[in-house]
Amino acid sequence: MQITHIRGYRVALPLHEGSYKWSGGKSVSVFDCTVVEVATDAGITGWGEVCPLGPFYLPAFGPGARTGIAELGPHLLGHDPRDLGSLNRKMDAALKGHPYVKSALDMACWDLLGKAAGLPVCTLLGGRDGAAVDLYRAISQEAPAAMAARVAGYRAEGYRKFQLKVGADVADDIARIRAVRAQLQPGDVLVADANTGWLMHDAARVVRAVQDVDVYIEQPCLSLDECLTIRRRTDHPFVLDEVIDSVEALLHAHAQGAMDVINLKISKVGGLTKARQIRDLCVSLGIAMTIEDSWGGDITTAAIAHLAHSTPENLRFSATDFNSYVTVSTASGAPQRENGKMSASTAPGLGVIPRMEVLGEPVLEVAGGSPGSA
């Protein structure tokens, strides 16, 4: 089996709630998503997706994904998509860095592998663990009372884990944490996610002020060293996200005792192949994980479900159902939230069928060694 052509599609994904806001005044209302099609001479096609959280969250942006895919595509033509290890080595040799560019291509090749084997990706990633995957709900940054008011609606949808977007004014963030925690019920979980938004002195004030509150603290500051400083000043359980972008980063943070949980984002590390490596290492080290991505629609949500459902349940802190946040469906067969949980498909591959009427015409195509764009 050989890759014969690669196509890319651009899709705009608006949000049901109008906008998504987090630290530093950052906000997105429509996401720039790239869906990738990888076709083979065996008549089997795989699908992947990458959707950066705007150009100001991680070193990634929508048009950059498509430019990078056009750059990488010619190097993958003629390659067997089932040989995922050598495919990833080829991508890394052809393009230094830019893991988000490689993620959608790697994801599409996992979809191909599953279809060729007649197995769901979940099985290929280690096997299904548990009946379903618990989901968390992110609460976009607003005034404390407005954020607290959203909890009842999210709980009615089945969510019991809530990720509160903080990382702004210290007094407001303290009020946000207390107001939302007051709305939670026994068994609910609260995470205060600063998304690197606090300076160390601000983070120190917040963790001291909420010392009596049952809350996880997530990525308070920009660097690992800064986060570690805050970690040493609080007994709150600690989550790291943005700084965990490779196996090396995970091992360094673990050696420092820097976290209890990590957020494992598929595109941040370069795709399902490398996410599985980090996931398996976390399992060996006993580190709990939230399995997710920067953003996405149906195809990304399917990939999250397969990786999460194949992760041991006791180390699966939570996962994300991004397709419930957006107004556009790009594929049928994707997992759907049910009472705050989702399950990976049992169909071969990722189990999704793209809606071509939504994807429209490709904006890039690579075939015969020559990239093209529309």
N, C-alpha and C positions, 0 to 999 in steps of 0.2 A: 504494500500500500504506500502510495506517495502523494504528497501534497501537490495539487495542480494549480490551484489559485486561491487567493485570499481577497475577501471583499470587506469593506468597512462601511457602516451606516451610522449617520448622526441622528440622534433622537433627542428632542427636548422633553424633559420630565418635570412638569410643574408640580407643586406641592398642594395637597388638600388644604392645609392650614395657611396657605398664602406665602409664608416665608419660614426659614429656619435660621435662628440666631444663636450665636455663641460668643465666646470671649473676644474682647478687643473690638466690639462693634461689628464683627463679621456677620454677613447675612447672605443667604442665597434664596431665590424664589423659584428659579427654573434651572434644572441641572443639565449640563451638556454631556450627554451620554454617547459612548461609541460601542456599537454592537459589531462583533467580528464574526465573519463566516469563513471557515477553513474547509475547502473541498478537496476530495481525493479522487484518484483514478479508479477506486473501488466503488464509487457511487455513494460513499458515505460522507456526510457533512457534519462538522462540529460547530458549535456556537459558543461565543464568549462575550464578555461585557466588561467595560471599565468606565467608571463615572467618578472623576475627582470631585471633591467637595470645594468647588471653586478653585481659583488660582492662588489662593492666599492661605490655604490650610497646610498642605504638604507640598513638597517640590513636584507638583503635577498640575496639569490643566488640560481641558478638553481638546483644543486643537493640537496640543503637543502629543496627545495619545495617537491621533490619526497620522500626524507627521512621522512619528516614530514607527508606527506599524508599516507605513509605506517604505520606510528605510529598512526595516528588518525583513519584510516579506520576501524579497528576492533570495535572501540567504536560506529560507526555509523551503522553497520550492524543490521538489524531488526528495524531501526528507520524509521518512516514515513517522507520522504523527504519534504512533504508539510508543516510540522510543523517547519517552519524556525526559530522561536524564541527558541523553546526548542532544536533544532539541534545546534544552535549557542551557547547556554548555555552549551550543552554537550561538544562541541569542546573546549570551554574556560576552562571547568573543567578538561578535559583530557590533554590539552597542554597549558601551560602558555605562553602568548606572541605569537610570530611567526604568526602575522596576515596574512602574504602573503600565508602561508601554507593553511590556512582556506578559503582563498578567492575563489580558484578554486572549492572547494567542495560546498561552499555556492552558487556560480554562477550556478553550475550544478543542484543544487536543485531548484533554481528559474526557470531554463529551464524546469525541471520536473513539477513544479507547473503549469507553463503556459500551458504545453502540456496536463496535467490532466484536467485543467479548460477549455481548448480550447480557450485560450486568449493569446495575446502577453504579454510579460513581461512588456512592456511599460504601458499597461492598468492596470496591477496589481500594478505597482509602482505609480499610481496616475492619469494616463490618458495622452493621447497625447496632447501636447501644441504647436501650430504652425505647419506650413507645413514642415519645415526642421530645422536642427541644423547647425549653423555656425561653421566652423572649423578654427583652426589656423594652421600655418605651422612653425615648429621649424627650425631655421637656425643654422646648426652645426657650431661650432667655427672654424674660419679661420682668415686670414688677413682681415682687414677692407674692402678693395676693393673687395676681393673675395666674402665676405658675401653680400655686397651691390649688386654685379653682379647677385646674385641668385634671387633677388626680382622679376625681370621681368618674369622669368620663372614660379615662384610660383603664381604670379598674373594671368598669362595666364591660370593656372589651377583653378582659381576662388578664391584663398585665398585673404582675405582682412585684416587678422589679422596675425601678425608675431611675433614669440617669438625668440628673438636674444640671443644666448648663449654668455654670458660674464663671468666675474669672474676670469680674468687673470690680466695681467699688466694694471695698471690704464690708462696710456696714450693710449695703444692699445684699451682698452674698451671704452674710451671716443671717440676715432676715429671710432670704430665700430658703436656706437650709432648714431653719426652724419652722417656717410656715409650711413647707411641704412635708416635713417629718410629722408635723401635728395632724396631717390628713391621712397618714398611713395607718394600716391595721397590723396586728400581730402577724408575723411571717413575711410582711412586705420588706423589700430591700431598697435602700436609698444610696445612690452614688452621687457625690458632688464632683462634677467633672469640670475642671478649670481649663482644659485644652491648652495648657502652657501659659495661661493668661495672667498669673500672679507673679510679681517679684517676690523674692524670698521673705522680705519683711511683711508683705501683705499676707502671704500664705501662712506665716507664723502666727499672725494675729487671728486669722480665721480658724485655724485648727485649735488654738487655745480657747477661742470664744465658743466653740461648739464641742468642747471636750466631753460634755455630758450627753451628746446626741449620738444615736446609733446610725452612723453614716460611714461609707467608704470615701476616701479621698483619692481622686484620680488626676494624674499628671498635673500637679499644681504649677510647675515651673517649666522653663524651656529646656534645660539641660538635665542630664542624669545626675550630675553632682549637686545641682540646686535641689532637685527632687529628693535626693538622698539626705540632704541637710534637713529638709522638712520631715521626712520619714523618721529621722532620729529624734524629732521634737514632739512626736505624737504617738499614741498607741492605737489610733484608728487604723483599720486595715487599709492597705495601700494598693492602688492600681496604677500600672504604667501603660502608656499607649504610644504616643508619638515617638518616643525614643527607642522603642522596640521594633527595629526595622530589619533585623538580620539575626542569624544564629549567633554571630559574634556579640551583638548587642545584648541578646538574651543572656548569654553566658557571663558577660561582664556584670550585668545588673544582678544576676543571681549570686555571683561571687561576693557582691557588696551587700547582699541581703536587702535589696532595694524595693522589693514588692512582694505582695501575696497573690496578686492576680495580674494578668496582662490582657490587653486588647489585641487580638491577632487579626489584622486587616489583610485580606488576601492581596489586594493590589499594592499595598505598601511594601510587601516583601517580594513581589514579583510573580504571584500566581499560586495555584493550588499545590504545585510540586514543592515549592519552598515553604509554603504555609504548613504543609503536612510534616516537613522536616522539623519545623519549629514546634508544631503541635506535639509530635512524638517525643521530642526532647523535654517539653513541659510535662508530659505524662511521666517520663522517667524521673524528673526532678520534683514532681508533686506540686506543680504550679497550676492553679486554676486559670481558666481562659474564658473570655468573651470572644466568640467567633463572629466576625463581621467583615465589613469592608468600609471604604471611605464613603461611598454611596452607591446607588444602583437601582435597577428595576427588577423585572422578573427573572432574568438570567443570572444576575448576581445573587439574588435571593436564593435561587435554586442551588448555586454553588456553595453559599453559606450553609444551607440546610444539609447538604451532603457532607461537608467537612465537620459541621457540628454534630450531626447524628452519628458519625463514626468516631467521635471523641468520647472517652469514658464519661459516663453521666456524672460521676462524683467530682470530676475536674472541669465540668462544663458549667461555668458560672452563668452564662446567658448567651443569647445570639440576637440577631436583628432581622426583622422582616421589612426590608426597605420598600418592597412593592406595595405595602399598605400605606405608605406615606405619600405616594405620588398618584397623579390622576390618570396616567397613561399606562396601559398594559401592552408590553412588547412581545409577549409570548404566552401561549396556553400551556397548561401542565405544570406551572410553577407552584411552589408551596403557597398555601393560603393560611393566614392566621386563624386558629380556632381556639377560643378561650385562652388566649395568651400563649399559645404554643404553635409550633409548626412541625411538619414531618418531611423528610426527604422522599422524593418520588421513588417508586419501586420499578419504574420503567428503565430501560437501558440508557446509559449516559446520564446526562443531567435531567432528562425527562421533560424537556421543554420543546415546544414547536413555535418558532418565531411567527409573529403576525406580520406578513410581508406588506400588507396594506398600511401598517403603521410604520414599518421601517422605510418604505419608499425605495427610491433608487440609491444604489451605493454611491458614496462620495469618494471612495478610493477603491482601486482594484490592482492586484499584483498577479500577473500571469506571464509565463514565458521569460521571467527574469527582468521584466520592465515594469516598474510601478507607474500607475496612472492615477489621476484624480479628476473629480468632476466638481 
